[in-house]
Amino acid sequence: MRSDAIVTIDGPSGAGKSTISRMFASKLHYTYLDTGAMYRAVGLKVTRLGIDPADSEAMARMFEDLDLRLLPGGDDTIVLLGEDDISKAIRTPEMGMIASRVSAEKIVREKLTQIQREIGKNGGIVAEGRDMGTVVFPKAECKFFLDASPEERARRRQLQLLEKGQSVDFQVLLDQIIKRDRDDSSRDLAPLQPADNAVIIDSSKMSIDEVVNFMMNYFEKVQ
């Protein structure tokens, strides 16, 4: 089995990308690249600074001193802004909506794509996000698009938040997911869509282990 391939896992919010990507990377002994956390971190910094994401000059200045690091964690990637651990702060539904907003800006896409490509230049990574297989790593050897119904994604997200002691109304989560799907899919820059050669997986009625096993079997066949 190759140790230097690039695997991309794209899909909408709440499809289980993070958990499955982390497990898949572990099985392959690859690096897990949590690009969603990167966009959320930028969204948090923009919010803290009170910057309008559409203000390209202010955004450029923000990126000049952006100290963003991702470290391996347990259930979630450890995300640091400078020395500030923002891992929990970026995982709220509201921050997900802000991440969707900033990700539509050209300068954000360009800067983070540059960082992501640098991380993946030697292969051996599982890159999870929304445009990994279409924009960031279009020549990746193995591409997946992980999906599930909006209702199932809202249910999973609600359970995830409850486990962290956060109570969120199901309908609110569902409305946010539907809106984010619409925003991510309709934006002009790097819209959410499967790559032409991606394997599409509907995980609505699949367990995490079933999805990972399916992906492992496919990966072994194509390598």
N, C-alpha and C positions, 0 to 999 in steps of 0.2 A: 504494500500500500504506500502511495506517495506521501512524503512528509512535507512537500512544498507547494501543494495545490492551494488555490483560493476557492473557498466555498462562500456563496452569498445566500442569505436568507432574508427575503423581503416580505412585506405584508402589512396589513393595517394594524392599528392600535388594538391591543388586547387579544391578538391571535395566538399568543404564547411564544412569540419569537425569542424573547430573552431567555426564558427557562430552557427551551429546546435548543437554542443556539449554544448556550453554556454547556449543556449536557453533551451535545454533539461534538463540540470542540474538545471536551474532556476525553471522549472516547477516541478521538483522532490524535490526541496529544498536540492539538493546535492552540494558537492564541485566539481568544474570544474578543472580538472588536464590537463593543456596544456603542454604535454610532448614535442611537437614540439618546443615550445619556449625554453625549456631547452637545446635541441640539438643546436638550433641556438645560444643561449647564449654561450655555450661551443665553438662553431665554431668562434664566434666573439672574445672571449678571446684568443683562439689559434692564430687567425690572428693577433691580436694586439701584442702578444708576439713573433710572428715569429716562432712558433713551428711547426715542421713537425708532423702531426697527427700519423704517423707511428713510431715515436720515443717514445716508451712506457715509457722509463725512464723520459723523459721530460714531458710527459703527466701525469705521476704519481705525479711528483712534482707540476704540475699545479693544480691537484685536491686537493692537501694537503691544499692549501689556497683558494680554490674556495668558494667564498661567493655569492651564487646564491639564490635569493628569487623571488617568484611569488606572486603577490598581485592581488586581484579582481580589474578589471578596467571596463570601459564602453564597447567600441567596441572591445578592445584588452586587453589581460592580461598585467598588469604592470610588467615588468621584470627588476630586479635590480642586477647589479654586484657590490657588495659593496654598495656604496651610489650613484652609477652612473645609472641613468635610461636609459636603452638601448632598451626600448620598440620599438622605431621607427627604430633604427639602425639595428635590427635583422630581420626586415620585408621586406627586399629587395630581389628580385629574386636571386641576387648573393649570399646573405647569406644563402638562401635556398639550393643552390648547395653546399656551404661549409658545411652546416649542414649534408647533405647527405654523404659527404666525411668523416667527423669525426664520424658519426654514424656507419660506417663500422668497426671502430676500437674496439677491444674486451674490452679494459680498459674503454672506454667511455660507452659502453653498460652496463658493469658490474656496474660501479659507479652510473650511472643514474637510472638503474633498481633498485638498492638498495634504492636510495632516493625515487623513485616512489612507491615502495612496502611499505616503511615506511609511506608515506603519506596515502596510501590506506588501511592500516592494519585494520582499524575499519569500513571499508565500507562507504557507503553513498557518493560515488564519481562517476563521469563520466570521464573516462580516455580516452583522445583522442591522437592518434598517428599512428604508423605503425606496432607495434608488441604488442599492449596492450592485445589483446585477444589470441595471440599465445604464447607469452613469458612472459610478465610481470605479467599478471593476467589470467593464463590459466584456472582457476576454476571460473572465473567471471560468475555470474548468467545470464547475458544478454549481448550478443555480436552482434555488427553491423559492417558491412563493407560497407562504403559509397564510391560510385564510380560515375564517369561521363566520357563522352568522352574527349579525350585530347583537342579537339577544344573548347568544352564548358568550360572546366577548364581554358584554356588560355583566353577565352573571359571574364570570371568572374574575373580572376586575373587582366586583363587589366583595367576593370571598377573599381576595388578596388583601384588600384594604381592611376588612374586618379582622383578619389575622394580625394586622399591624395596629389594631385598636382604633381604626378610623371607620366611622359609620357614615355611609353615603347612600342616598336614595337610589334605588335601581333605575327609576325612570330618568332621573337626572343624568346618571351614567350613560344610559342608552341614548339619550338626546345628544350628549357630548360626543359619543362615539360616532353617531350618524353624521353630526356636523363635521367632525374631524375627517371622516372618510370623504365627505363631499369636498372639503377644503383641500385635502391632500391630493385628491384625484383630479381636481379641476384647475389647479394652479398651472401657470405657464411654464415655470421652471421646475424640471425634474418631477413631473407628476407621479403619483403612486400608480404603478401598473406593473404587471408581470413582464419580465424580459421575454423576448420571443422564444428563447430556448429554455425557459425555466420550467421546472416540474411543479405543477400547481397541486397543493395538498389542502383539502378541506378537512380541518381537524374538529369540526363541530361535534362529531360522534366518535372521535378517537381519543385514546388516553395519550399522555405525554410519552410513555414508553413505546406505544404503537407508532407514533409519529417518528420518534428517533430511530427505531428499528427499521422502519420503511426507508428512511433517509440513508441509514448505514448500508442497507442492502443495495440501494441504488448507487451510492458512492462507490462501493466495491466493484460493481459491475462496469462502471464507466472509467475506472482508473486502470 
